Amino acid sequence: MDTAAISADAEARQATVLLAAIEAMEATLALAEAFAAERRPIDLDGLEDEIGRLCVACLAAPRSALPALRARLMALVGLVDRLRAAMAPP
């Protein structure tokens, strides 16, 4: 395998890992939203830090992955906004 192929493979793996991390965060936010809808207590300690780490990791992503990552991060913003609305006092 040549250097270019190894680099492309590493970039693809990095993009896959980042997309999986975003997917996990989407699942966490969906669960929190469901709890909020039922007025169940939610512990959001560390959520902001985790999203911050995810954003920092995306800054180091391969250029080829940026459009997909950007779209998924924008969707996360929507999920956070929905969670915030669900947690608002009645």
C-alpha positions in Angstrom: 0.0 0.0 0.0 1.4 3.4 -0.9 1.6 6.5 1.3 -1.4 8.2 -0.4 -3.6 5.1 0.1 -2.6 4.9 3.8 -3.3 8.5 4.3 -6.7 8.2 2.6 -7.5 5.2 4.7 -6.6 7.1 7.9 -8.7 10.0 6.9 -11.7 7.8 6.1 -11.3 6.1 9.5 -11.1 9.5 11.2 -14.3 10.7 9.5 -16.1 7.5 10.4 -15.1 7.9 14.1 -16.3 11.5 14.1 -19.6 10.6 12.5 -20.1 7.8 15.0 -19.4 10.2 17.9 -21.9 12.7 16.5 -24.4 9.9 16.1 -23.9 8.9 19.8 -24.5 12.6 20.8 -27.7 12.6 18.7 -28.9 9.6 20.6 -28.0 11.2 23.9 -29.9 14.3 23.0 -32.9 12.4 21.8 -33.1 10.4 25.1 -32.8 13.7 27.1 -35.6 15.2 25.0 -37.8 12.2 25.7 -37.1 12.5 29.4 -37.8 16.2 29.3 -41.1 15.6 27.6 -42.1 13.3 30.5 -40.8 15.9 32.9 -38.3 13.4 34.2 -35.1 14.7 35.8 -32.2 15.0 33.4 -28.5 15.3 34.3 -26.8 17.3 31.7 -23.5 17.7 33.5 -20.7 17.5 31.0 -22.9 17.8 27.9 -21.4 21.2 27.0 -17.9 19.9 27.5 -18.6 16.8 25.4 -20.1 18.8 22.5 -17.0 21.1 22.8 -14.7 18.2 22.4 -16.6 16.9 19.5 -16.4 20.3 17.8 -12.6 20.5 18.4 -12.2 17.0 16.9 -14.1 18.1 13.9 -11.7 21.1 13.4 -9.0 18.5 12.8 -11.1 16.4 10.4 -10.0 15.8 6.8 -11.2 18.3 4.3 -13.2 15.7 2.5 -15.3 15.0 5.6 -16.1 18.6 6.4 -19.4 18.9 4.4 -20.9 15.8 6.1 -19.6 16.8 9.5 -20.9 20.4 9.1 -24.4 19.1 8.2 -24.5 16.7 11.2 -23.2 19.4 13.6 -25.9 21.8 12.4 -28.5 19.0 13.1 -27.0 18.7 16.6 -27.7 22.5 17.1 -31.3 21.8 16.2 -31.5 18.9 18.7 -30.0 21.1 21.5 -32.6 23.8 20.6 -35.4 21.3 20.8 -34.1 20.0 24.1 -33.9 23.5 25.5 -37.5 24.2 24.4 -38.7 20.9 26.0 -37.0 21.8 29.3 -38.6 25.2 29.4 -41.0 25.7 32.3 -44.6 25.1 31.3 
